[in-house]
Amino acid sequence: MLAQEVIRVKRDGGVLGDDQIAAFVAGLVDGSWSEGQVAALAMAIFHNGLGTAETVALTRAMTHSGAVVDWSAAHLDGPILDKHSTGGVGDKVSLMLAPIVAACGGFVPMVSGRGLGHTGGTLDKMDSIPGYQTAPATDVLRRALQTAGCAIIGQTADLAPADRRLYAIRDVTATVESIPLITASILSKKLAAGLQALVLDVKVGNGAFAATPAMAQELAQSLVSVASGAGLPARALITDMNQVLGHSCGNALEVHEALTFLIGTRREPRLLELTRRLCAEMLVLGRLAADSVQALERIDRVLQDGSALQHFARMVKALGGPADFVERADHYLPAAPVQREVCAARSGWVQAVATRDIGLLVIELGGGRRQASDVIDHRVGFDDVIGLGARVERGQRLALVHAADEAGAELASARLLDAIAIGDAAPSTIAQLISAWPVASDA
């Protein structure tokens, strides 16, 4: 099938057939479609979209473009579950969610990604832990699930390879922001991981890909509908990203916050509520709880008795990290040599936070990548970041900068002050944690 004919159909607003989509995905994998042809179809899809049936067909084809994991040989005695977030600043939910769900009887092979744009990457956070393998061999991954119930890992070379090539081309041709292509990219990797149910956290706000509730709703609906069409039960929550989630952003700092959360010494309220709600959805969808009330009771129990923390420790050990990481995290996690307080220049209320700008500041400090070859400094970032609606006095700390040198600390401090707006009155509204509930699918 000629690539240019497939491109012509979508260029002219037509509907692609399953065979045309299959030919496109095959061309992605075997290289018979050139980068120019892939880019042309991506741009045609960007402008003319894909229907639900087309997106389901693309997702299925990309899922089967490589290996599809079969967990039956691992003899796991619980459902295979996962969660995906569309990305934000300070979003370390996965680090607590995976061991919490594991402690409740689920198994979580969480295929995660690296930082993208201003959003932090879960794998970059896990790389802060010495020895931790984000790309383990299959037998190591299987043992990790058997012993810990969870494994936070990256996409392997044979998992949805069509998605890897398509995304790389979309990234350099300004076609990333296509809801059908985002949907297929996310779900193909999750389906290839052998999941039985999936919960989606769709972020909305100035620190999210979806800047408006309408856009977030469209993305959430697409993800749930296409997951259903592909045979994967899924639910989605739309959650706020108009401020840093939790009190830290930056790789090692977020791992440390996740640990204090699991230990119970500090749990930022918004982060706690979101983590509990997402975990509860997973337990209900995986039939590990009859309803959300029962699910939340189980979640609170495993947080209280320390079993979620134990599952995190087992995961770190099983994937090559230190056996005593939980007990000696301060010894193992890298610390920035320069720490500087950023203090309010005036009294008032925090009226707005430029969340995306804060994410970009982490990259400026070295905590993210400007290009794929960049080496990340896991030490840097921000801690104790003030939240929306907080009352502050002149000279009160708004955040603590962690930087590699004085120059970086100086630059980040000045820009952070610009990113946190303080006014004379409290904001009239503060975005709710859960701003909408899209349709759920029990495919």
Secondary structure, DSSP 4 states (H G I P E B T S, - for coil): --HHHHHHHHHTT----HHHHHHHHHHHHHS-S-HHHHHHHHHHHHHH---HHHHHHHHHHHHTTS----GGGGT-SS-BEEEEE---SS--HHHHHHHHHHHTT-BEEEEE---BTTB--HHHHHTTSTT--SS--HHHHHHHHHHHSEEEEEPPTTSSHHHHHHHHHHHTTT----HHHHHHHHHHHHHHTT-SEEEEEEEESTTSSB-SHHHHHHHHHHHHHHHHHTT--EEEEEEE-SS-SSS-BSHHHHHHHHHHHHHTS---HHHHHHHHHHHHHHHHHTTSSSSHHHHHHHHHHHHHSSHHHHHHHHHHHHTTS-TTTTTTHHHHS---SEEEEEE-SS-EEEEEE-HHHHHHHHIIIIIS-SSTTPPP-TT-EEES---TT-EE-TT-EEEEEEESSHHHHHHHHHHHHHHEEEESS--S----SEEE-PPPB--
